[in-house]
Amino acid sequence: MKVFEWRGKPVWILKRTPEMMASLALTENQVADPQSLHPFTMDIPDYCKNQTRSRVEHKEILVTVGICSHLGCSPSPKFQSGAQPSLPDDWHGGFLCPCHGSTFDLAARVFKNKPAPTNLDVPRHMYLSDTKILIGKDEKGEA
Ligand code: FES
């Protein structure tokens, strides 16, 4: 995972392994908004209203704003699966907000019954090449 600053906000770019991608089917029923129908601070691009929340040409890459939708703390990566403090025993990897315990899966979808009301933001983005991503803009325009 790499962290960049975009418009004063941290943007995470996470390249997910096949195991991480497979975990999204396992968390599908545990997250509050599996298809990302409810936006946080910005419209969700149509290409991210799906289980992986990523563009079809690089499904393994997640681009998300690392700001919790509860009160704005920055969640911490918790990529190791299995039981550990503050996480459920069947943890498949994701993110934990240190402020009030909201948890997010590896597509930054919030788990049910947590203080955070929505998934993390996914900004518009597009691939200029296989190794270059433009954040804040896509074929439909600028965010
Ligand atoms: S700010 Fe993240 S759970 Fe409250």
Residues whose N, C-alpha, C, O or C-beta is under 5 A from the ligand:
A	BS01	FES	C68 H70 L71 G72 C73 C97 C99 H100 G101 S102 P115 A116
